Amino acid sequence: MRALLQRVTTASVTVGEEEIARIGPGLLVLLCAMPRDDEATAEALAAKIARLRLFKDDAGKMNLNLAQIGGAALVVSQFTLAADTSRGTRPGFSYAAKPDQARALYEHFARSLAALDIPTQTGRFAADMAIELTNDGPVTLWLDTENP
C-alpha cells in the first residue's frame, strides 16, 4: 500500500455540494492499494500510522502520535499514487489494485485505524471528491509498504 500523510489542523471532503467528512487536528491519509496488498498489509500500515510521532510535544519536538494529541484521521482513496510516469506524458495506473480489491482494502484499512482508537472518517471510494485541508507545518510523509 502507498499512503501520503499530511499533518493537518483541519481537512474535509466534499462530493458534489455535500460535505461528507471533516476532521480537526490530525492526519489526512491519501491511500492507494496495490495488487499484492492484503488485509495484513492494511492492518500493519494502519498500526504504523497510528504510532507515528508526527505531532509536537510541549518542547516543540515531533514526539506525539495521533492518540496522544486526541487527533483524527481522514482517509481518502487515491489510486493515482500508483501512477507510472516512466513512458510518455500520460500516467498509467496498472500498478494500482483493481477496484474491487482496492475498495475492500481501503475499507479494511479505515476500520483497522478506527479499531486502534483513532477517530476515523473517510472519503467516498471512486467518487469525484474535493479535498480541503490546512497542512500543519507543513508535514507531509510518503509511506510505501513495499519499499519502506
QUIBEL-V388997 format. One record per pair of residues at least 24 apart in sequence whose C-alpha atoms are under 7 Angstrom apart, sorted by the first residue. I is the first residue (numbers start at 1). J is the second residue. Records with the same first field share a line. If there is no record, write none. Layout:
# QUIBEL-V388997
I=J / J
This chain:
# QUIBEL-V388997
1=32 / 33 / 34 / 37 / 144 / 145
2=31 / 32 / 33 / 81 / 143 / 144 / 145
3=29 / 30 / 31 / 32 / 142 / 143 / 144
4=29 / 30 / 31 / 141 / 142 / 143
5=29 / 30 / 140 / 141 / 142
6=135 / 139 / 140 / 141
7=135 / 136 / 139 / 140
8=133 / 134 / 135 / 136
9=134 / 135 / 136
10=133 / 134
11=132 / 133 / 134
12=131 / 132 / 133
13=123 / 129 / 130 / 131 / 132
14=129 / 130 / 131
15=128 / 129 / 130
21=121 / 122 / 123
23=72 / 74
24=72
25=71 / 72
26=66 / 71 / 72 / 73
27=72 / 73 / 74
28=73 / 74 / 75
29=73 / 74 / 75 / 76
30=75 / 76 / 77 / 78
31=75 / 76 / 77 / 78
32=77 / 78 / 79 / 81 / 82
33=96 / 97 / 102 / 105 / 106
34=95 / 96 / 97
35=96 / 97
38=105
39=105 / 108
42=105 / 108 / 109
43=109 / 112
46=109 / 112 / 113
47=113
50=113
67=118
72=118 / 119 / 120
73=118 / 119 / 120 / 121
74=120 / 121 / 122
75=110 / 121 / 122 / 123
76=122 / 123
77=106 / 125
